[in-house]
Amino acid sequence: ITDVWTSRNGSSTCVSLFVSPQPVEATDDAFWDQFWADTATSVQDVFALVPAAEIRAVREESPSNLATLCYKAVEKLVQGAESGCHTEKERQIVLNCCRLLTRILPYIFEDPDWRGFFWSTVPGAGRGGGDDDDENARPLAESLLLAVADLLFCPDFTVQSHRRSTVDTAEDIHSIDSCEYIWEAGVGFAHSPQPNYIHDLNRTELLKLLLTCFSEAMYLPPSSDSSNANPWVQFFCSTENRHALPLFTSLLNVVCAYDPVGYGIPYNHLLFSDYREPLVEEAAQVLIVTLDYDSSTSSSPTVDGTTTGTAMDDVDPPGPDNLFVNYLSRIHREEDFQFILKGVARLLSNPLVQTYLPNSAKKIQFHQELLVLFWKLCDFNKKFLFFVLKSSDVLDILVPILYFLNDARADQSRVGLMHIGVFILLLLSGERNFGVRLNKPYSVRVPMDIPVFTGTHADLLIIVFHKIITSGHQRLQPLFDCLLTIVVNVSPYLKSLSMVAANKLLHLLEAFSTTWFLFSAVQNHHLVFFLLEVFNNIIQYQFDGNSNLVYAVIRKRNVFHQLANLPTDSPSIQKGLQRKKKTPEPISRTNSQDGVSMEGSRPAAPAEPGTLKTSLVATPGIDKLTEKSQVSEDGTMRSLEPESSQPLPEGNLPSAASDGEPWSGEASHPRRDRRRLSSASSSGQWTPTPDWVMSWKSKLPLQTIMRLLQVLVPQVEKICIDKGLTDESEILKFLQHGTLVGLLPVPHPILIRKYQANSGTAMWFRTYMWGVIYLRNVDPPIWYDTDVKLFEIQRV
């Protein structure tokens, strides 16, 4: 590497690592010290002065020099950690080695021949290069990770010293209890240290190096093999790291305590720099990477909120080996949950605050990392999930998520954000409390590009979902099943839908039940089953108070009649397919013009040309993502066997059996039917057959709605004729006081499809998370232009 360090005064140090092919001796300290001696470099300088081509050239032509450079840099970090970095010079050396390794590591990872290098033992590269054989036998990666962990709790370098005396002895660094040096008050720590921007900057640089170490995962192709654990993360989160607990706590507290608005003075971020924000971003990214753990393969129990003892009492089994996941799953104090939830909600809501006073507060950009963190919290700690759903605070998470979903729906570079938002809502919707909370009136008027309405949070959810389906990006179609599953899960608890939301649901049914849509793909009819189940749930369990929905059903009764009389003969199927629109969009937009949007809102915009995006692995189908649970009379849920072909308890009634079985053609033998129905597609183009249409048409759960129409339509028509009514408010008044008790079929059991962890979603989260981290680290661009294998980078 030539002219590596050019200091600011113009003088330069010539370092020739590969101009002469012979290796430079590791003992030649005068030569190697040139790399970290300069005091005037920044991480940006290092990236500018060490070009990618030079690193690759050294790697190919002078491998021993690159190897020596790496272990000499690690050795300096180890020495810094040992000595406690008491002098300014030592701190500068540590930071320069840190920057150099951050620059070089991705080029080590991208070459399969080099990938094992850091896991080999290098003679003399143990801790401080001492003589102790055991220490010398430590792989370079372990020495590096342990040194970084020590440096993150180094008094006067990354944490405030508790000592008054000026002379600290070296062994003090080993005797300090790092739990007393946690960076921020919050979970398990009450003391909030004095802010120190130098400490924040140093922590940020060390965390950047840590994240780079963990990024080896980016250079391996996606694989759902859970044994493919990241060795860097595995070691760092193991009992070998004596700082695991204080570091986990520091990262979590720094993120959740951060308030970008500061002391509430508008525009304050324009007056001074915020050194905390880069640290918070880095902390959030390191935290989610350390929590990358496939819970579906874990045999250890998660805390389910029903046991009386805390998880801390369990001696056996010990829980996940990953201590960060373990600590996260053991948090149990209410005040800790409150602190975490308030912090995450505050940060997720930050971009919404912007819309009131443009640019008045600092606008954070790390909401995607926060969503992954919130997902991990709910997935690994069931007590936290129950706490979130215990009060209306869950709505402080729901509203920002709906805002992001609505805002990103037309932007194909944000498809990953759409997925994670929907996954979180799917997870929440599996719990009864979520549906109950949605009945709270929606009064926070966040400017969103949706029709104006007066109603509840349930109305907001349905209106946003309708907008995503009717005017979202083409690549969102795989999410339709998920969106409607969420609506089905909450529908038995929705007390009073607004007219706007009721009309949106009917519009979706109208669009999804056209013959060209039903016959054009093997899965499309599932969407109709979901919507019918929504109507059945509301009519059977929440008829009182839902006169708007009942009125909308009566007005659009022809849609239900057409479904009941769907043609099944070949000529009609072909004719239905010919009506298919020229565009591949699944929904006609003609009658989804919503009129007035909310004041101050901007339409969702597509991605700017040239925007980079990363590819994602496919997500599992909804039947793999969820398992069915039946809600009992007392509100508890019992899981239904997926293989079971037994009818439900009221299965002797045709209406109950079909109402309770929304999975259409998969009802009797899910796996066998799906194989049979999709076998045609293996030969190329799939074509619908009369048998196929009959297989699911006969199971359409229309009995409840048909009975409702049979009873109410004549009554409504009679009122209109008798009173000469044209005003719908009178009809609604009549419907409000009506009742169908004893007239409807026996209520079907409530079925909830609960999210279940599986290796497919674990893999999806890994590619999404690293894709976000890749795109967000642009200054310096740590991984840009390296040969990443986990995802593809594309330009919109």
N, C-alpha and C positions, 0 to 999 in steps of 0.2 A: 504494500500500500504506500504510494508515494505521496509526499506532502500531506500527511494525515492532519497534523495540527498546524493550522496557520493562526498564530495569535493575532489579537486585534491591532497590535502596533505594526503589523506588516512583516515582522520577522517570521521565518518559518523553520520548522524542524523537519529535516528530510529523514524519513524512516523508510528503509528499503527492505520490505519483507520478501519480495519475490523477484526483484530485479536480478539479484544474484540467487541462483537456484539452491546454494548450499544453506542448510538450516542454521539459524542463529541459536547459540547455546542459551539454555534457560538460565544459566548462571550469570549471563551478561546483563547485570542489572542496569548499567548505564544505558544500554540500548532500550530495554523494555520500559524503563521509567519514563522515557519520552512520551509514552502513550497517555500517562495519567498525571504528568507533572504540571501541565499548563493550568493556570488558575482561571483563565478568562473564557473557558468554553461553556456552552450550554448544550442541552440535548439536541436542539435544532442545528447547532454548529456541527456536532458529531455526524448527524445525518447528511448534512451538506458536504462535509469534508471527506466522508468515507463512502464513496459511490458503490452501488450494488455490483457493478462490473468488476471493481477492484477486489471486493470480498470474494466473489466467485473465482476470480483469477488466482488468488492466494489459495483458495480451497482446492483448485485443480492442480496448480503447478507447484505449490509449496506447502503441502498439507501439514508438515511437521511444524512450520512456523505458525500456522493458524492454531494448531493444537496447543503450542506453547503459549501463544497470546491468550487463549481462553483460560488455560489453567493458571497463568500468572495473574490474570485479572481476578479470577476467583480467589487466588491466594491473598491478593491485596484486600478483598472484601472480608476474608476470614481474619486477617490480621487486624483490620479496622474494628471488627466485631470483638476481637479478643481485647484490644487495648481500650476500647470504649470511646474512640475518636475524640480525644481531648483537645487536640490542636486543630487550628483552622486548616493546616496543610493536610492532615490525615483525612479530614472531612471532604476536602476537595478531591483527594485521591479516590476515596470511596465513591463519590458522585461520578467522577470521570469513568471509573471502571464499570459502574452501574450503567452509564449511558452507552459505553462501548459494547457491553454484553447485550444490551437491548437492541443495539444496531445489528450485531452479528448473529445472534441466536436463530432468527428466522431462516438464515442461509445455511445454518447447520441442520435445521429440521427439514428443509426442503430436499436435501440429498439423502436418500435411503442409506447410503454407505456411512454417512456421518451421524445418523440419528442415534446410534448407540454410544457415541463418543462420551457424552456426559455421564453415562452410566458405567463407564469403565473406570478402573482405579488407576490413577496416575501416580507413579512413585514421587514422593516428596510433595504431593499436592494435597496432603491431609490438612488438618487444622493447623494453620500457621507453619506448615512444613516441618512440624516437630518430629521427634524420633519415635514416638509411640507407634508401634506396629498397628494396633487396632485402629487408631485414628487415621493412619496412612492408608488403611484398606478401604476407607470410605469412598464410594463413588463421587466423582466431581459434582454431579447434580445434587447429591445430599449435602455436601459441604456448602455449596452455593445457597441452597434453600435455608439451611440452618443459620448461615451467616446473615442472610437478609432478615430472617425472623428476629435474630438478636439485634440487628441494626434498627429495626422498627421500634425497639424499646431502649434506645440508647440515650441516657440523660444528656441534656443540652445539645443533642443532635436531632432527635426526633420526638423526645418528650421533655417536659419541664423537670429539671433536677430537683430532688427533694432535699439535697444536702446543701448545707451552708458553706462548708469548708471548700477551699479552692483546690486542694490536692485530694484526688480520689485515687485509690489504688486500683490496679488493673483487675484484681479478683472481684472487686465490687460488682463488676458487670455480670458476674456469674451468681453473685449472692443476692442481687436485687430480685424482689418479687414483682414480676411485670404486671401482676394483677392490680398493683397499686398505681400503675402508670397507664391505665386504660385511657384512651384519647378523649372520651366524651361521656358525660353522664347519660343514664338511660337504663337499659336492661342490666340489672345486677350491679350497678355502680352509680353512686349518688353525687360524686364530686365532679364538677365541671371545671377542668383546668383552664387557666388563663389562655386566650387565643394567642398563638405565636405564628406569624405567617412564614417565618423561616422553617419552623418545624413542619408546617403544612407542605411547603415546597419539597422538603427532603423526603417526607413520607410519600408524597406523590411520585417522586422519581423511583423510589424503592418498589412501590406497588406496580409501577409501570414495568419494571424488570420482572417482578413476580408474574404478572399477567403474560409477559413474553415467554417466560419459562413454561407456563401452563399451555401456551398456544401450540405446542407440538400436535395437539388434537386437530388443528386446521390442516395438517399435512398428511392426514390419513383419510382414505375414502370413507364415506358413510357406511357404517355396519351396525346392524341391530344386535350384534353379539355383545352382551353386557359384560363379558369377561374382558372386553377391550378397554379396561379402565385406564385412565391417564396416570402414568407412573409418577409424574411430577405432583399432581394433585394428591394422589394416594399417599405419597410420603409426607407431603407438607401437612396434610390433615390427619396424620397418625400420631400416636403417643410419642414418637421420636421428637416431635416439635414441642418443646416445653412451653412455648408461648401460644399454643393453639387456642386456649380459652380466652386469654386477654385480647388476642388478635381478632378472633371471631366477634367478641363483644365490642371491641373498638370499631370494627368495620360497620357492624349493625347500628351502633349508636351514632356514629358520625353521619350515616345516611339518614336515619330517622329523626335526628335532632336538627338537621339542616333547615334553615328558613331563608329562602332566597329573598324574601321581602325585607329581611333585616329587621329594623325597629319600626317598620311600617311607614317610613318616609318615602313617598313616591319619588321615583327617579334617582334614588340614592346610588344605584349601581353605576350611574353615569358619572358620579363624582369620585368614586374610589374603586380600586380593584378588589375583587372578591377572591382571596386566595383559597377559600374553603371549597368553592365549587369544583375546581379540577380534582381536589382530593376526594370529594364526595362521589364524583363520577367514577374515578379510579376504584374507590372502595366498593361501589355498587357492582362494578364489573368483576373485580376479584371475588366478591362475595358470591355472585351467581355462578361463577365458574367452579368455585370450591364446592358448591351445592349441587353440581351436576352428578346426580346419582339416580340410578334406575330403581325406583321403589317397588316396581312390579316384580322384580326378581328377589327382593329382600324377604327373608323369612322372619326378620325381626318385627315385632308388633309395633304399630304406631300407637301413640297415645290416643285413645278414642273418646276421651271425655266422659266415659261412663264409669270408669274405675274410681274408687274413693282415694286410693293412694296416688302419689305423684309418680311419674316415671323415674324420678330420682331414687325411689325406694327399690326399684327392680334390680336385684343383683344378677339375676339370670332370666332371660338371655340379655346380653349386654347391648344390643342394638347395633346399628351400622358401625363398621370400622372407621368410617369417615367421621372424625370428631366434630366437624362443622355441622354435618347433618344431624349427628347425635345431639349436640347442644341445642340446635334449633328445635328438634322434636321434644326437648325436655323443658323448654320455657313453659311456665304454667301460672305465674302470678298475674292477677287481673291488671295490676298497674303496668306491668311490662307489656301485656297485650294492648292496653290503651295507648301507651307511648308509641308502639310500633304502628298501630292502625292510624292514629292521628298523624304521625309523621308521613306515612305513605300517602294517606288521603290528601294531606297538605301539598305534597309535591306533585301528585297526579293532577290536582286541581289548579296548579300554578299556570299552565297554559290557558286555562279558561278565564283566569283573572285578567289576562292581557286584553280580553275583548272589551272590558269596561273602560279601562284607561290605557289606550295603546302605548306600549313600551314603558309603562310606568314602573313596572317591577322587572326584576331579572327574569328572563324566560328560560327555564331549564330545558335541556334537550334530551335528558336521559330517562324519559318516561317509559321507553321500551324495557330498559334494564329493571325499572321499578315494577313493571308488570310481571316480568319473569320472577323477581324476588317475591312478589305477592303470591304468585302461583306456588312457588316453593314453600312458602310459609303455610299456605292452606293444605298443600299436598302432604307435607311431612309432619304437620302439627295439627291434628284434628281438634284439639282444644282451642287453638287459635281460630279455626274455621267456625266452631260453635260460638266463640266470643263475637266474631265479626257479625254473625247472623242474629245475635241476641238482641240487638238494638237497631235503631234506624241508621246507625253509623255506616252500615253496609251501603247505604244509598250514596254516601260521600265517595265510595269507590265506583259504584254503578254509573253515576252521572258522567264523570270524566271518561270512563271506558266507552260509554255510548257516544260521547263527543268525539273521541278519537276514531271510533268506527265510522261515524257519519262523515267526518272530515277526510278520512283516508280512502273512502269507498271507490273513488274514481282514479286512484293513483296506483298503478301496478307495481311501483317500487315499494309500496307499503302493504303488500299482501300479507307479509308475515305479521305485521302489527294487527291486521284484521283477524288473523287466525288466533293469536294469543288472547285478544280481547274476547273473542267468542268462546275459546276454551275456558277462560275464567268464569264467564257467565254460565257455561254448561255445568261446571263444577258446583257453582253456587246454587244453580236451579235444582240440583238433586236433593236439596234440603228444603223441607216444608216451610221453614221460617223465611226463606228468601221470597217465596210467593206471597206470604202474609205481609212482609215489609213493603212489597210493591204497591200496596193499597194506600200508602201515605200520599197525600196530595202533593203534586209537583208545583212548587212555587218559585224555585230558583230559576230565573229566566236567563239561562245561558244562551247567547245568540247562536242558534243552530239553523242550518239550512233545511228546516222541516216546517210543515204547516203549523200555524198557530192553533193551540188547543187549550182547553181547560180540563184538567183531569189529574190522574195519579201518575206515579212513576211507571206503572204497568202500561199506561197509554204511551208514555215516552218511549218505552222499550219497543212496543209493537210498531209505533210510527217510524222509529229509526230502522228497525229490521225491514219494514216494508220498503223504505227508501233504499236500503242496501240491495235488496233483491231486485227492485225495479229500475234502479239507476246506478248500480255499482259496476265495477270493472268485470269484464268477462271471466277473469280467472277466479272470481269468487263463487262460481257455481257449486264447487264441491262443498261449500259451507252452508248451502241452503238447508240440507238435512239437519245440520247442527242448530241453525237459527230456529227452525221450526220445532226441534226437540225441546229447546229452552222454553218456547211458548207453551208447548204441551205440558211440560213439567210444572209450570206455574199456574196454568189455566184453572185447576180446581179451586184455587184460592182467590181468584180475582173477583172482587165484590161489585165493581161498577165501572165497566169500560165506557169511555166517552164515545160519542157518535163518530168522531174522526177515526179513532182506533178500530171501532167495529166495522166501519166501511173499508178500512185498509185490509182487514182480515178477509172480508168478503171479496175484495178485489183480487187478493192473492188466490183464493179458491177459484174464482172465475178464470183467471189466467192459467192456473195449473190444470184446470179440468177441460181445457179445449182439447179436441181430439188430436190435433197435430202435435201438441206437447205430450199428451199421455202416450201416444203411439211411437214417439220418435226416439225413446231411449228406455232401456230395460228397467231403470230405477225410478223413472219420473213419477210413476203412480204413487210412490211412497209419500210424496209431498202432499197429495190429496188425502191420504190416510191420516197424516199428521194433523192437517187442518180440520178434518171431520172430528178427530179426537178432541181437538181444542173446543169445538162447538159443543160436542157431547158433554165434556167435562163441565163447561160453564152452565149449560142447560140443566144438567142433572144435579150439580152441587151448588150453583150460585144463581139460580133462576131469578130470585128476588133481587132487585137492584141492577139487573142487567137488561133492562127494557130496551136500551139502545141497540144491543146486539140482537135481541129477539126481533126487534123492528127491522133491522138490516137483513136478517135471515128471511123474514116474510117478504120484504121488498125484492130480494134476489132469489125467490123460491124456484124460479125457472132453472137456476144453476143446479140445484139439487135434483130436480126432475130429470134434467138432461143426463146427469150422472147415473141416476137409477135406470134410465133407458139407453145407456151407452150401447151403440151397435157393436156386435161381436163377429159379424160375418166378414169374410175376406174383402169383398168389394167396398164395403163401408170403411174398413181399416185403410185400404189404399186411398180412398177418397179423402179420408181425414188427413192422411200424410201429405197429400198434394196441396192441402191448404197451408202447409207449413210455410212460415215466412221465409223470405229470401235471407234475411239476416239470421245468424245463429242464436240471437238473443232469446231467452226463454220466456220473455214476458212482453206483452205489447205495452208501449208506454202511453198510448193514446189517452186512456182514461185514468192515468196516474198523475195528471197535471194537478198539482196540489194547491194552486192558487197562491195566496199570500204566505211568504215564508216569514220566520221570526225576524223582528227588527234587528238591524246591526249584523245580520249573518252574511257570510259570503258563500257562494256555491262551492261545492267540493271540486277541486281542480285536479286535472291529471298531472303526472310527474313532469317536471321541466325536462325538455330534451337534453340528453347527455347525462342524466342522473344515473349514478351507479346503483345496481341492485345485486343482491346475492341470491342464488337459487336455493330452494328449499326441498327437502325430501317430501314425498307424498304423505298425507296424513291417513290414518286408518279410517275405514268406513264407520258410520255411526253405530253399526251393530257391534263393531270391535271396540269402539271408544266407550261404550256404555253397557251396563247390565241392568236388567229390569228388576225393580223392587215393587212390591205391592204394599200400599198403605193400609194398615189395619184400622179398625174402629178407634183404637186408643191413640192413633197417630204414629205408632211405631211402624217400621218398615221391615219386611222380610224379603230376602232375595229370592227371585224366581230362577229355577234351574234353566239355563239356556237351552239345554237339549230337550227339556220336557215337552211332550206333545199332549200332555193331559189338559183337558179343558179346565178353565178356572171354576171356582166353586159354584157359581151360578150358570155353569156352562150348558145346563140342560135347556136354558132359554136361548133360542137362536140370537135374540138381540144382544143378550149379555155376552155370549161367546164372541160375536163379531165385533161388538163395541170394545170388548176388552182385548181384542187381537188386532192391533193396528198394523202388524207387520205384513199384511197382504199375502202375497204369494209365498211368504216364508213361514206361514202359520204352522203347518203341520210338521214339516221336517225342514227346518231352516237351511241346513247345509245342503241336503240332497236337492231341494227345490232350486236353490240358487245355482247349483252346478247344472241342473237340467235346463234352467231358463237361459243361462249364459253360454251354454255349449254351442249354440248357433253362432255366437260371436267369434269363436275360435277359428271358424272357417273364413272370417273376414267381416263382411257387412251383416249386422244383426237385423233380422226382420221380425216384426210382430206377427203372431199367428192367432187365430180365433181361440185356440185352446189356452194360449197364454193370457189373452184378455179375460177369458172366462175364469181363469184360475184366481184372479184377484178381484174381478168385478163382483163375483158372488160373495165376497167377504167385505165389501164396502159397508162401513158401519152407519147406515142411513136410517135405521129404524127410529131412533129417538127423534131425529129432526123431522122425519115424515109424520110421526105421530103429532109433534108440535104443530106442524103446518095444518094437519088434518083438523085439529081442534081450534086453532086460533084464526086461520085465514077466514073461515065463514063469519066468525064473530067480528073481526075487523071490517070485513066488507059490509056487514049488516049495519055497523055503527056509521060507516061512511055514507051509506045510502039513507039511513034513517035521519041522520043529523046533517046531511049534506056537507060532510067534513072534507076540507082539503088541507087543513092545518095539521101537520104531523105532531104538534105538541099535545093535541087532544088524544090522538091514538097512543102516544107514549104514556099519557096519564092512565089510559085504560089498561095498557099492558103492565104498568107498574102495580096495579091493584089486582091483576089476574093471578091465577095459580094453576099449576098443572099437577098438583098432588093427586096421586092415584091414577093419573091418566097416562103417565109415561111408563116405558118399560122399567123393570127393576134396575136401579142404578148399578152400573158396572163398577168393578173395583177400580180404585185410582191406581194407575201404573206410573211410576216415576222411572225414568232412565237415568241412572246415576253414572257419572264418569267413573271409569275404572282404569287404573294405571296399567300401561302396557309398554313393551319395548319399542313399539312403533312411535308412540308419542314421545318417549324418552329420546329417541333418535331425532325426532323432529325438533324438540327443544334444543338439542345440542347444535344442530345446524343453524337454527334461527339465532340462538344466543351468540355463537361465534361470528355469524354473518353481521349481526348488529355491532359487535365489538370491532370487527374488521373495518366497517364503514365509518364508525365513530372516531377511530383513532387516526386522524389525518394530520395532527400537528404534535409530534412528528408522525409521518406515515409509516408506522412500524412494519406492517405486512404488505404494503402496496408493492405490486410488481414481483412478488415472490410466487413460487409455484404451489399455490394452495390447492388441496385435493378434496376437502370436506364439502365445498360448494363451488359453483361457478360464479364468476363476476361478469355481469352483463351490463350493457349500457341501454337505457330506455330510449 
